[in-house]
Amino acid sequence: MTSTNEQARSRLDARLGAMRASLDQPLPNGGWIRAIRQALGMSAKDLADRLGVSQQTIPDIERSEQALTVKLETLRRAANALECDLVYALVPRNSLDAQVKEQARRKAAEHLRSIAHHSRLEDQSVTADESMAQIEELAAQLVDRRGLWAESTSPR
């Protein structure tokens, strides 16, 4: 049975896959606002008039975009004035499903490490293969549990 979280991860992974490919494209020199404004043949004054700001504000906005300090609302307004849509997304480096499964493995390994320590003290240790199997089994149980990303080491 597929969990609601797993279905949500799968849907988001599918949507974000196309965006992941566009990450290889470098940002235009001077930023998107300047590149599109110049490609349209629009002066800084023309854009300022469309935004209802002073002409001097446009270079400030363009510099803040380059410095990655521009506000999203400012980008949205500039995009609108340039007849563009602002696309804003967080694109995971790996699939969401892979991230969750890796976190579950880490959490399971942490938990089982503390148990293994006590088992060794009682001379009841397991083989490396058994240990890996236990990690995978516990990780599968942890995937959709609350607290997976909490910093504590014990699974809930």
C-alpha positions, 0 to 999 in steps of 0.5 A: 500500500502506498502512503499519502506522503509517498504519493505526494513525493512521487507527484512532486518528483515528477513535476520537479524533474523538468525543472532539474534539467533547467538548472544547468542553464547559467543565469544571464550576465546582468540577471534576468530582468536586465536580459529580458528588458534589453532583449525587448528593447525597453529602456530602464526609464520605460521599465521604471514607468511601468513599475511606477518607480524612479529610473534610478531604481531599475539599476538598483533592482537589477543589481539586487537580483545579481547579488541574490538579495532581491525580494520575491515581490520585487521580482514578481512586479518586474516580471509582470511589467516585462510581460513575464511570469515569475517561476519560483521553486525549490528543486531537490538535488536528489529525488524526494523519495531518495532523500526520505529513504536515506534519512530513514537509513541514517536514523535506523543506523543510529538507533541500531548502533546504540542497540549493537553497543549494548548487545556487544556488552552482553556478547550478543552481537550480530554479523555485518549482513544481519546488521544491514538487514536490520537497518533496511527493515527498520528504515522501511518502517521509519519512512513515513513516521513523524520525527524522521527529520528530528535531531534525536536518535531514537525512532518514534 
